[in-house]
């Protein structure tokens, strides 16, 4: 198994406040890696550094390297737009485009990037909605507003939208925290299936969820990477005392 | 605590006062509408709409050129003012922290409050002195009037678009400029349309800047570099006429048409920018 992403001495700031300190970790291909840690420890910032979304915040700064297939995405001649097409993202709160139909939401990434071939769009929309386990629920009403779906369906629509541009890596920022348990369970199932074709990195504050869906887990505390290993090891034999305390719920 | 009866009475008095204030506020509005509609309708005729403007006091004729002139001048002003206003608004909203933006925002607010006669003088100096009284001069003066209104409302409408929508598009690998021009702009289109309507309605009724720029005319449109008629000027001229029985009804007719034009533009723009999924 090879490494899809290598994070090397990554630090990040909001203005003068440092939120990530010298993170180094390697992420394997076609597995699910969970990032856990208490609120404010930098989990979200970490994944936002992986598709260069962090730098969109005014006065944000990043140093270090992030290698995608061995190539630094912060390299001098790298266009962040290209990086984001290879590394898709699903956000904490479902955010379908409110003025677009289910079909247009799914096709948005392609359409906005100039794909107009109706036949190809139809194909990709169906494929992506199927991959997001949403097709059967919406296939008869693709023209309806994306915002008319339930929260869980909206989140799966956002996953379909991310899949449609055929990324290699999918980042998920607490994708189930705004959903009810049933909807969350569906997304978790989906994450397992997605790992067959994609490298998935999921931020979660729910340790059971990390245990259920991930193959590897990284524990972040106060902007530092405390421990990174197989989920089994992290939960059963944590090396660090801090990790153990967090896992057992002594703080968090 | 005071008795329930007393508090209830207090509540009723306050409610009645609020109603009374509302009615007082509506009286002028309602009487303007009723007066304009009843007097305007009785002056309405085919010839009023489609014939050239007669000299003051002369029976017959119509106000056709004024309707045509207003439509042309307002359309030309919109053609110049709306794109500049919308793009300025986009700039102010998307680069809100930049120094240029805060200076521009301040100047824009100042421009909003410049009296329209001053813009008329400006249009006069800028265009009339060079090419003479003309449609272009009037449109420039009105466009300058539109810009601050459109800019401000566009900025506010774009600021209301949630960051999550922008991020969703950017995370799909859509360049930032394209995100703004597609996803953000279409989310904000209702607010922007409101701003455009406010601006169009405002300039449609402006008289002062037109007096100094398009001058007025009794004849049909004869070119962008020629003087032209416009409804507000026609209303002004007819209402000042000493031949009241002949000219006053025409002024009312012109007023009704002006109100109708603004209303029609309103409905068209609302329809064109309606939300697909209300």
Interface residues (C-beta under 8 A of the other chain):
Chain A: X51 X53 X56 X58 X81 X82 X83 X84 X85 X88 X89 X91 X93 X95 X96 X97 X98 X99 X101 X108 X109 X112 X113 X144 X145 X147 X148 X158 X161 X162 X165
Chain B: X97 X162 X164 X165 X167 X168 X169 X170 X171 X172 X173 X174 X175 X178 X179 X182 X183 X186 X187 X275 X276 X277
